[in-house]
Amino acid sequence: MPDNSQSNIATADALTLLLHNQHAICAAIDEFVSWLSENGVGDIALNASMAMETLDTNAQALTDAIMRLRHC
């Protein structure tokens, strides 16, 4: 059974991959928001922007967790 530091590293690595995916999703939504705004669908663009805010908030929480795991 791996010791705690090995488990922390594996968990931090997995969270890092999820964080990278989250950044990619946010970038895709940002492009979608731009397109929606340019094509007169402001209400939907606003909803997508709010989703991006949630992704940003959660990305910060993931980053904090990764840093804690890597420094244990």
PyMOL Python script that loads the backbone (N, CA, C, O; Angstrom):
from pymol import cmd

cmd.read_pdbstr("""\
ATOM      1  N   MET A   1       0.841  -1.176   0.000  1.00  0.00           N
ATOM      2  CA  MET A   1       0.000   0.000   0.000  1.00  0.00           C
ATOM      3  C   MET A   1       0.887   1.239   0.000  1.00  0.00           C
ATOM      4  O   MET A   1       1.833   1.319   0.784  1.00  0.00           O
ATOM      5  N   PRO A   2       0.592   2.220  -0.879  1.00  0.00           N
ATOM      6  CA  PRO A   2       1.459   3.399  -0.943  1.00  0.00           C
ATOM      7  C   PRO A   2       1.367   4.224   0.332  1.00  0.00           C
ATOM      8  O   PRO A   2       0.335   4.256   1.002  1.00  0.00           O
ATOM      9  N   ASP A   3       2.492   4.899   0.654  1.00  0.00           N
ATOM     10  CA  ASP A   3       2.435   5.762   1.828  1.00  0.00           C
ATOM     11  C   ASP A   3       1.658   7.033   1.483  1.00  0.00           C
ATOM     12  O   ASP A   3       1.292   7.257   0.329  1.00  0.00           O
ATOM     13  N   ASN A   4       1.418   7.846   2.485  1.00  0.00           N
ATOM     14  CA  ASN A   4       0.577   9.024   2.330  1.00  0.00           C
ATOM     15  C   ASN A   4       1.120   9.995   1.288  1.00  0.00           C
ATOM     16  O   ASN A   4       0.341  10.577   0.533  1.00  0.00           O
ATOM     17  N   SER A   5       2.445  10.186   1.226  1.00  0.00           N
ATOM     18  CA  SER A   5       3.004  11.137   0.269  1.00  0.00           C
ATOM     19  C   SER A   5       2.785  10.657  -1.164  1.00  0.00           C
ATOM     20  O   SER A   5       2.522  11.471  -2.049  1.00  0.00           O
ATOM     21  N   GLN A   6       2.889   9.361  -1.404  1.00  0.00           N
ATOM     22  CA  GLN A   6       2.629   8.826  -2.744  1.00  0.00           C
ATOM     23  C   GLN A   6       1.159   9.010  -3.121  1.00  0.00           C
ATOM     24  O   GLN A   6       0.844   9.328  -4.268  1.00  0.00           O
ATOM     25  N   SER A   7       0.280   8.815  -2.172  1.00  0.00           N
ATOM     26  CA  SER A   7      -1.147   9.020  -2.419  1.00  0.00           C
ATOM     27  C   SER A   7      -1.427  10.488  -2.704  1.00  0.00           C
ATOM     28  O   SER A   7      -2.222  10.815  -3.585  1.00  0.00           O
ATOM     29  N   ASN A   8      -0.775  11.367  -1.961  1.00  0.00           N
ATOM     30  CA  ASN A   8      -0.953  12.804  -2.189  1.00  0.00           C
ATOM     31  C   ASN A   8      -0.490  13.197  -3.577  1.00  0.00           C
ATOM     32  O   ASN A   8      -1.158  13.976  -4.257  1.00  0.00           O
ATOM     33  N   ILE A   9       0.651  12.667  -4.005  1.00  0.00           N
ATOM     34  CA  ILE A   9       1.168  12.981  -5.335  1.00  0.00           C
ATOM     35  C   ILE A   9       0.217  12.475  -6.411  1.00  0.00           C
ATOM     36  O   ILE A   9      -0.072  13.193  -7.368  1.00  0.00           O
ATOM     37  N   ALA A  10      -0.270  11.249  -6.267  1.00  0.00           N
ATOM     38  CA  ALA A  10      -1.202  10.688  -7.250  1.00  0.00           C
ATOM     39  C   ALA A  10      -2.494  11.497  -7.295  1.00  0.00           C
ATOM     40  O   ALA A  10      -3.031  11.750  -8.374  1.00  0.00           O
ATOM     41  N   THR A  11      -2.991  11.901  -6.142  1.00  0.00           N
ATOM     42  CA  THR A  11      -4.214  12.699  -6.089  1.00  0.00           C
ATOM     43  C   THR A  11      -3.982  14.064  -6.704  1.00  0.00           C
ATOM     44  O   THR A  11      -4.818  14.550  -7.466  1.00  0.00           O
ATOM     45  N   ALA A  12      -2.858  14.691  -6.384  1.00  0.00           N
ATOM     46  CA  ALA A  12      -2.538  16.011  -6.955  1.00  0.00           C
ATOM     47  C   ALA A  12      -2.390  15.915  -8.470  1.00  0.00           C
ATOM     48  O   ALA A  12      -2.838  16.807  -9.191  1.00  0.00           O
ATOM     49  N   ASP A  13      -1.772  14.850  -8.957  1.00  0.00           N
ATOM     50  CA  ASP A  13      -1.627  14.664 -10.406  1.00  0.00           C
ATOM     51  C   ASP A  13      -2.990  14.538 -11.083  1.00  0.00           C
ATOM     52  O   ASP A  13      -3.227  15.131 -12.136  1.00  0.00           O
ATOM     53  N   ALA A  14      -3.881  13.763 -10.471  1.00  0.00           N
ATOM     54  CA  ALA A  14      -5.224  13.586 -11.033  1.00  0.00           C
ATOM     55  C   ALA A  14      -5.991  14.912 -11.016  1.00  0.00           C
ATOM     56  O   ALA A  14      -6.656  15.258 -11.993  1.00  0.00           O
ATOM     57  N   LEU A  15      -5.898  15.643  -9.921  1.00  0.00           N
ATOM     58  CA  LEU A  15      -6.577  16.934  -9.837  1.00  0.00           C
ATOM     59  C   LEU A  15      -6.006  17.931 -10.841  1.00  0.00           C
ATOM     60  O   LEU A  15      -6.738  18.758 -11.385  1.00  0.00           O
ATOM     61  N   THR A  16      -4.707  17.851 -11.085  1.00  0.00           N
ATOM     62  CA  THR A  16      -4.082  18.732 -12.080  1.00  0.00           C
ATOM     63  C   THR A  16      -4.651  18.468 -13.467  1.00  0.00           C
ATOM     64  O   THR A  16      -4.920  19.401 -14.222  1.00  0.00           O
ATOM     65  N   LEU A  17      -4.832  17.202 -13.797  1.00  0.00           N
ATOM     66  CA  LEU A  17      -5.435  16.871 -15.100  1.00  0.00           C
ATOM     67  C   LEU A  17      -6.867  17.393 -15.188  1.00  0.00           C
ATOM     68  O   LEU A  17      -7.276  17.930 -16.218  1.00  0.00           O
ATOM     69  N   LEU A  18      -7.617  17.235 -14.113  1.00  0.00           N
ATOM     70  CA  LEU A  18      -8.984  17.774 -14.099  1.00  0.00           C
ATOM     71  C   LEU A  18      -8.977  19.292 -14.233  1.00  0.00           C
ATOM     72  O   LEU A  18      -9.831  19.860 -14.914  1.00  0.00           O
ATOM     73  N   LEU A  19      -8.029  19.943 -13.594  1.00  0.00           N
ATOM     74  CA  LEU A  19      -7.914  21.393 -13.691  1.00  0.00           C
ATOM     75  C   LEU A  19      -7.596  21.818 -15.121  1.00  0.00           C
ATOM     76  O   LEU A  19      -8.147  22.802 -15.613  1.00  0.00           O
ATOM     77  N   HIS A  20      -6.713  21.084 -15.788  1.00  0.00           N
ATOM     78  CA  HIS A  20      -6.406  21.395 -17.190  1.00  0.00           C
ATOM     79  C   HIS A  20      -7.645  21.232 -18.061  1.00  0.00           C
ATOM     80  O   HIS A  20      -7.896  22.045 -18.950  1.00  0.00           O
ATOM     81  N   ASN A  21      -8.419  20.178 -17.803  1.00  0.00           N
ATOM     82  CA  ASN A  21      -9.670  19.985 -18.542  1.00  0.00           C
ATOM     83  C   ASN A  21     -10.626  21.140 -18.279  1.00  0.00           C
ATOM     84  O   ASN A  21     -11.303  21.614 -19.191  1.00  0.00           O
ATOM     85  N   GLN A  22     -10.677  21.586 -17.042  1.00  0.00           N
ATOM     86  CA  GLN A  22     -11.575  22.679 -16.675  1.00  0.00           C
ATOM     87  C   GLN A  22     -11.185  23.964 -17.408  1.00  0.00           C
ATOM     88  O   GLN A  22     -12.052  24.707 -17.867  1.00  0.00           O
ATOM     89  N   HIS A  23      -9.880  24.222 -17.515  1.00  0.00           N
ATOM     90  CA  HIS A  23      -9.425  25.403 -18.257  1.00  0.00           C
ATOM     91  C   HIS A  23      -9.808  25.298 -19.734  1.00  0.00           C
ATOM     92  O   HIS A  23     -10.205  26.288 -20.348  1.00  0.00           O
ATOM     93  N   ALA A  24      -9.690  24.105 -20.296  1.00  0.00           N
ATOM     94  CA  ALA A  24     -10.053  23.906 -21.699  1.00  0.00           C
ATOM     95  C   ALA A  24     -11.551  24.120 -21.917  1.00  0.00           C
ATOM     96  O   ALA A  24     -11.958  24.741 -22.899  1.00  0.00           O
ATOM     97  N   ILE A  25     -12.359  23.608 -21.006  1.00  0.00           N
ATOM     98  CA  ILE A  25     -13.816  23.807 -21.102  1.00  0.00           C
ATOM     99  C   ILE A  25     -14.158  25.290 -21.000  1.00  0.00           C
ATOM    100  O   ILE A  25     -15.004  25.794 -21.738  1.00  0.00           O
ATOM    101  N   CYS A  26     -13.495  25.977 -20.083  1.00  0.00           N
ATOM    102  CA  CYS A  26     -13.747  27.409 -19.910  1.00  0.00           C
ATOM    103  C   CYS A  26     -13.373  28.173 -21.184  1.00  0.00           C
ATOM    104  O   CYS A  26     -14.096  29.083 -21.591  1.00  0.00           O
ATOM    105  N   ALA A  27     -12.267  27.816 -21.806  1.00  0.00           N
ATOM    106  CA  ALA A  27     -11.859  28.473 -23.048  1.00  0.00           C
ATOM    107  C   ALA A  27     -12.882  28.234 -24.155  1.00  0.00           C
ATOM    108  O   ALA A  27     -13.193  29.140 -24.928  1.00  0.00           O
ATOM    109  N   ALA A  28     -13.402  27.011 -24.227  1.00  0.00           N
ATOM    110  CA  ALA A  28     -14.419  26.711 -25.240  1.00  0.00           C
ATOM    111  C   ALA A  28     -15.698  27.496 -24.979  1.00  0.00           C
ATOM    112  O   ALA A  28     -16.305  28.019 -25.914  1.00  0.00           O
ATOM    113  N   ILE A  29     -16.111  27.583 -23.727  1.00  0.00           N
ATOM    114  CA  ILE A  29     -17.317  28.353 -23.389  1.00  0.00           C
ATOM    115  C   ILE A  29     -17.105  29.820 -23.701  1.00  0.00           C
ATOM    116  O   ILE A  29     -18.024  30.495 -24.163  1.00  0.00           O
ATOM    117  N   ASP A  30     -15.905  30.320 -23.456  1.00  0.00           N
ATOM    118  CA  ASP A  30     -15.595  31.723 -23.766  1.00  0.00           C
ATOM    119  C   ASP A  30     -15.771  32.007 -25.254  1.00  0.00           C
ATOM    120  O   ASP A  30     -16.328  33.038 -25.631  1.00  0.00           O
ATOM    121  N   GLU A  31     -15.300  31.095 -26.097  1.00  0.00           N
ATOM    122  CA  GLU A  31     -15.497  31.254 -27.550  1.00  0.00           C
ATOM    123  C   GLU A  31     -16.981  31.236 -27.901  1.00  0.00           C
ATOM    124  O   GLU A  31     -17.439  32.010 -28.741  1.00  0.00           O
ATOM    125  N   PHE A  32     -17.719  30.352 -27.254  1.00  0.00           N
ATOM    126  CA  PHE A  32     -19.159  30.240 -27.478  1.00  0.00           C
ATOM    127  C   PHE A  32     -19.868  31.525 -27.049  1.00  0.00           C
ATOM    128  O   PHE A  32     -20.764  32.004 -27.744  1.00  0.00           O
ATOM    129  N   VAL A  33     -19.467  32.080 -25.905  1.00  0.00           N
ATOM    130  CA  VAL A  33     -20.051  33.328 -25.418  1.00  0.00           C
ATOM    131  C   VAL A  33     -19.811  34.448 -26.414  1.00  0.00           C
ATOM    132  O   VAL A  33     -20.714  35.233 -26.703  1.00  0.00           O
ATOM    133  N   SER A  34     -18.604  34.525 -26.935  1.00  0.00           N
ATOM    134  CA  SER A  34     -18.288  35.562 -27.933  1.00  0.00           C
ATOM    135  C   SER A  34     -19.186  35.425 -29.158  1.00  0.00           C
ATOM    136  O   SER A  34     -19.734  36.411 -29.650  1.00  0.00           O
ATOM    137  N   TRP A  35     -19.330  34.196 -29.643  1.00  0.00           N
ATOM    138  CA  TRP A  35     -20.160  33.968 -30.814  1.00  0.00           C
ATOM    139  C   TRP A  35     -21.621  34.335 -30.524  1.00  0.00           C
ATOM    140  O   TRP A  35     -22.276  34.989 -31.336  1.00  0.00           O
ATOM    141  N   LEU A  36     -22.121  33.908 -29.363  1.00  0.00           N
ATOM    142  CA  LEU A  36     -23.502  34.221 -28.998  1.00  0.00           C
ATOM    143  C   LEU A  36     -23.719  35.728 -28.909  1.00  0.00           C
ATOM    144  O   LEU A  36     -24.725  36.245 -29.395  1.00  0.00           O
ATOM    145  N   SER A  37     -22.782  36.425 -28.294  1.00  0.00           N
ATOM    146  CA  SER A  37     -22.898  37.876 -28.151  1.00  0.00           C
ATOM    147  C   SER A  37     -22.909  38.565 -29.502  1.00  0.00           C
ATOM    148  O   SER A  37     -23.687  39.493 -29.727  1.00  0.00           O
ATOM    149  N   GLU A  38     -22.046  38.114 -30.401  1.00  0.00           N
ATOM    150  CA  GLU A  38     -21.958  38.705 -31.738  1.00  0.00           C
ATOM    151  C   GLU A  38     -23.196  38.415 -32.582  1.00  0.00           C
ATOM    152  O   GLU A  38     -23.476  39.136 -33.540  1.00  0.00           O
ATOM    153  N   ASN A  39     -23.933  37.372 -32.233  1.00  0.00           N
ATOM    154  CA  ASN A  39     -25.091  36.966 -33.026  1.00  0.00           C
ATOM    155  C   ASN A  39     -26.415  37.265 -32.323  1.00  0.00           C
ATOM    156  O   ASN A  39     -27.445  36.669 -32.636  1.00  0.00           O
ATOM    157  N   GLY A  40     -26.371  38.184 -31.383  1.00  0.00           N
ATOM    158  CA  GLY A  40     -27.594  38.690 -30.789  1.00  0.00           C
ATOM    159  C   GLY A  40     -28.321  37.759 -29.836  1.00  0.00           C
ATOM    160  O   GLY A  40     -29.535  37.880 -29.667  1.00  0.00           O
ATOM    161  N   VAL A  41     -27.619  36.848 -29.218  1.00  0.00           N
ATOM    162  CA  VAL A  41     -28.245  35.933 -28.277  1.00  0.00           C
ATOM    163  C   VAL A  41     -27.663  36.217 -26.886  1.00  0.00           C
ATOM    164  O   VAL A  41     -27.046  35.356 -26.259  1.00  0.00           O
ATOM    165  N   GLY A  42     -27.881  37.441 -26.433  1.00  0.00           N
ATOM    166  CA  GLY A  42     -27.271  37.915 -25.205  1.00  0.00           C
ATOM    167  C   GLY A  42     -27.700  37.173 -23.962  1.00  0.00           C
ATOM    168  O   GLY A  42     -26.888  36.967 -23.060  1.00  0.00           O
ATOM    169  N   ASP A  43     -28.968  36.762 -23.887  1.00  0.00           N
ATOM    170  CA  ASP A  43     -29.441  36.051 -22.687  1.00  0.00           C
ATOM    171  C   ASP A  43     -28.696  34.737 -22.495  1.00  0.00           C
ATOM    172  O   ASP A  43     -28.287  34.398 -21.385  1.00  0.00           O
ATOM    173  N   ILE A  44     -28.527  34.013 -23.575  1.00  0.00           N
ATOM    174  CA  ILE A  44     -27.815  32.732 -23.484  1.00  0.00           C
ATOM    175  C   ILE A  44     -26.334  32.979 -23.210  1.00  0.00           C
ATOM    176  O   ILE A  44     -25.700  32.226 -22.471  1.00  0.00           O
ATOM    177  N   ALA A  45     -25.789  34.031 -23.805  1.00  0.00           N
ATOM    178  CA  ALA A  45     -24.392  34.379 -23.551  1.00  0.00           C
ATOM    179  C   ALA A  45     -24.186  34.697 -22.071  1.00  0.00           C
ATOM    180  O   ALA A  45     -23.175  34.310 -21.485  1.00  0.00           O
ATOM    181  N   LEU A  46     -25.139  35.398 -21.472  1.00  0.00           N
ATOM    182  CA  LEU A  46     -25.049  35.725 -20.049  1.00  0.00           C
ATOM    183  C   LEU A  46     -25.054  34.455 -19.196  1.00  0.00           C
ATOM    184  O   LEU A  46     -24.272  34.333 -18.253  1.00  0.00           O
ATOM    185  N   ASN A  47     -25.929  33.519 -19.528  1.00  0.00           N
ATOM    186  CA  ASN A  47     -25.974  32.243 -18.793  1.00  0.00           C
ATOM    187  C   ASN A  47     -24.651  31.487 -18.922  1.00  0.00           C
ATOM    188  O   ASN A  47     -24.155  30.916 -17.951  1.00  0.00           O
ATOM    189  N   ALA A  48     -24.092  31.489 -20.125  1.00  0.00           N
ATOM    190  CA  ALA A  48     -22.810  30.810 -20.332  1.00  0.00           C
ATOM    191  C   ALA A  48     -21.698  31.513 -19.561  1.00  0.00           C
ATOM    192  O   ALA A  48     -20.799  30.858 -19.032  1.00  0.00           O
ATOM    193  N   SER A  49     -21.754  32.831 -19.494  1.00  0.00           N
ATOM    194  CA  SER A  49     -20.762  33.579 -18.722  1.00  0.00           C
ATOM    195  C   SER A  49     -20.847  33.229 -17.235  1.00  0.00           C
ATOM    196  O   SER A  49     -19.828  33.122 -16.553  1.00  0.00           O
ATOM    197  N   MET A  50     -22.060  33.053 -16.751  1.00  0.00           N
ATOM    198  CA  MET A  50     -22.230  32.663 -15.348  1.00  0.00           C
ATOM    199  C   MET A  50     -21.650  31.271 -15.106  1.00  0.00           C
ATOM    200  O   MET A  50     -21.082  31.013 -14.045  1.00  0.00           O
ATOM    201  N   ALA A  51     -21.789  30.384 -16.073  1.00  0.00           N
ATOM    202  CA  ALA A  51     -21.186  29.049 -15.952  1.00  0.00           C
ATOM    203  C   ALA A  51     -19.667  29.157 -15.892  1.00  0.00           C
ATOM    204  O   ALA A  51     -19.016  28.419 -15.153  1.00  0.00           O
ATOM    205  N   MET A  52     -19.103  30.083 -16.675  1.00  0.00           N
ATOM    206  CA  MET A  52     -17.659  30.290 -16.647  1.00  0.00           C
ATOM    207  C   MET A  52     -17.201  30.792 -15.284  1.00  0.00           C
ATOM    208  O   MET A  52     -16.127  30.415 -14.815  1.00  0.00           O
ATOM    209  N   GLU A  53     -17.998  31.631 -14.648  1.00  0.00           N
ATOM    210  CA  GLU A  53     -17.648  32.112 -13.310  1.00  0.00           C
ATOM    211  C   GLU A  53     -17.572  30.943 -12.322  1.00  0.00           C
ATOM    212  O   GLU A  53     -16.687  30.897 -11.467  1.00  0.00           O
ATOM    213  N   THR A  54     -18.501  30.013 -12.451  1.00  0.00           N
ATOM    214  CA  THR A  54     -18.475  28.823 -11.595  1.00  0.00           C
ATOM    215  C   THR A  54     -17.223  28.003 -11.861  1.00  0.00           C
ATOM    216  O   THR A  54     -16.575  27.531 -10.927  1.00  0.00           O
ATOM    217  N   LEU A  55     -16.881  27.833 -13.132  1.00  0.00           N
ATOM    218  CA  LEU A  55     -15.658  27.106 -13.471  1.00  0.00           C
ATOM    219  C   LEU A  55     -14.434  27.791 -12.882  1.00  0.00           C
ATOM    220  O   LEU A  55     -13.537  27.125 -12.365  1.00  0.00           O
ATOM    221  N   ASP A  56     -14.390  29.121 -12.958  1.00  0.00           N
ATOM    222  CA  ASP A  56     -13.257  29.863 -12.397  1.00  0.00           C
ATOM    223  C   ASP A  56     -13.163  29.679 -10.886  1.00  0.00           C
ATOM    224  O   ASP A  56     -12.077  29.466 -10.347  1.00  0.00           O
ATOM    225  N   THR A  57     -14.299  29.762 -10.211  1.00  0.00           N
ATOM    226  CA  THR A  57     -14.318  29.578  -8.760  1.00  0.00           C
ATOM    227  C   THR A  57     -13.823  28.185  -8.395  1.00  0.00           C
ATOM    228  O   THR A  57     -13.000  28.025  -7.493  1.00  0.00           O
ATOM    229  N   ASN A  58     -14.323  27.194  -9.093  1.00  0.00           N
ATOM    230  CA  ASN A  58     -13.925  25.820  -8.815  1.00  0.00           C
ATOM    231  C   ASN A  58     -12.472  25.566  -9.202  1.00  0.00           C
ATOM    232  O   ASN A  58     -11.789  24.766  -8.564  1.00  0.00           O
ATOM    233  N   ALA A  59     -12.000  26.240 -10.238  1.00  0.00           N
ATOM    234  CA  ALA A  59     -10.595  26.086 -10.627  1.00  0.00           C
ATOM    235  C   ALA A  59      -9.684  26.584  -9.513  1.00  0.00           C
ATOM    236  O   ALA A  59      -8.643  25.984  -9.242  1.00  0.00           O
ATOM    237  N   GLN A  60     -10.068  27.663  -8.878  1.00  0.00           N
ATOM    238  CA  GLN A  60      -9.257  28.174  -7.772  1.00  0.00           C
ATOM    239  C   GLN A  60      -9.248  27.184  -6.605  1.00  0.00           C
ATOM    240  O   GLN A  60      -8.212  26.961  -5.978  1.00  0.00           O
ATOM    241  N   ALA A  61     -10.394  26.601  -6.323  1.00  0.00           N
ATOM    242  CA  ALA A  61     -10.459  25.606  -5.243  1.00  0.00           C
ATOM    243  C   ALA A  61      -9.610  24.384  -5.576  1.00  0.00           C
ATOM    244  O   ALA A  61      -8.934  23.846  -4.700  1.00  0.00           O
ATOM    245  N   LEU A  62      -9.637  23.943  -6.825  1.00  0.00           N
ATOM    246  CA  LEU A  62      -8.797  22.813  -7.236  1.00  0.00           C
ATOM    247  C   LEU A  62      -7.319  23.169  -7.112  1.00  0.00           C
ATOM    248  O   LEU A  62      -6.518  22.362  -6.640  1.00  0.00           O
ATOM    249  N   THR A  63      -6.962  24.374  -7.535  1.00  0.00           N
ATOM    250  CA  THR A  63      -5.572  24.822  -7.439  1.00  0.00           C
ATOM    251  C   THR A  63      -5.107  24.822  -5.984  1.00  0.00           C
ATOM    252  O   THR A  63      -4.004  24.368  -5.680  1.00  0.00           O
ATOM    253  N   ASP A  64      -5.946  25.328  -5.094  1.00  0.00           N
ATOM    254  CA  ASP A  64      -5.601  25.356  -3.673  1.00  0.00           C
ATOM    255  C   ASP A  64      -5.407  23.942  -3.126  1.00  0.00           C
ATOM    256  O   ASP A  64      -4.465  23.688  -2.375  1.00  0.00           O
ATOM    257  N   ALA A  65      -6.293  23.028  -3.501  1.00  0.00           N
ATOM    258  CA  ALA A  65      -6.188  21.639  -3.037  1.00  0.00           C
ATOM    259  C   ALA A  65      -4.918  20.984  -3.573  1.00  0.00           C
ATOM    260  O   ALA A  65      -4.240  20.255  -2.849  1.00  0.00           O
ATOM    261  N   ILE A  66      -4.598  21.242  -4.828  1.00  0.00           N
ATOM    262  CA  ILE A  66      -3.386  20.679  -5.431  1.00  0.00           C
ATOM    263  C   ILE A  66      -2.156  21.180  -4.676  1.00  0.00           C
ATOM    264  O   ILE A  66      -1.248  20.406  -4.369  1.00  0.00           O
ATOM    265  N   MET A  67      -2.134  22.470  -4.382  1.00  0.00           N
ATOM    266  CA  MET A  67      -0.982  23.037  -3.663  1.00  0.00           C
ATOM    267  C   MET A  67      -0.851  22.423  -2.266  1.00  0.00           C
ATOM    268  O   MET A  67       0.257  22.122  -1.821  1.00  0.00           O
ATOM    269  N   ARG A  68      -1.963  22.239  -1.588  1.00  0.00           N
ATOM    270  CA  ARG A  68      -1.912  21.619  -0.252  1.00  0.00           C
ATOM    271  C   ARG A  68      -1.382  20.195  -0.337  1.00  0.00           C
ATOM    272  O   ARG A  68      -0.560  19.786   0.482  1.00  0.00           O
ATOM    273  N   LEU A  69      -1.844  19.449  -1.315  1.00  0.00           N
ATOM    274  CA  LEU A  69      -1.384  18.064  -1.460  1.00  0.00           C
ATOM    275  C   LEU A  69       0.097  17.993  -1.803  1.00  0.00           C
ATOM    276  O   LEU A  69       0.811  17.120  -1.310  1.00  0.00           O
ATOM    277  N   ARG A  70       0.546  18.887  -2.627  1.00  0.00           N
ATOM    278  CA  ARG A  70       1.945  18.851  -3.061  1.00  0.00           C
ATOM    279  C   ARG A  70       2.905  19.314  -1.951  1.00  0.00           C
ATOM    280  O   ARG A  70       4.093  18.992  -1.983  1.00  0.00           O
ATOM    281  N   HIS A  71       2.393  20.058  -0.986  1.00  0.00           N
ATOM    282  CA  HIS A  71       3.263  20.552   0.086  1.00  0.00           C
ATOM    283  C   HIS A  71       3.179  19.717   1.366  1.00  0.00           C
ATOM    284  O   HIS A  71       3.792  20.060   2.377  1.00  0.00           O
ATOM    285  N   CYS A  72       2.426  18.635   1.316  1.00  0.00           N
ATOM    286  CA  CYS A  72       2.333  17.764   2.507  1.00  0.00           C
ATOM    287  C   CYS A  72       3.474  16.788   2.553  1.00  0.00           C
ATOM    288  O   CYS A  72       3.559  15.981   3.479  1.00  0.00           O
TER     289      CYS A  72
END
""", "prot")
cmd.dss("prot")
cmd.show_as("cartoon", "prot")
cmd.util.cbc("prot")
cmd.orient("prot")
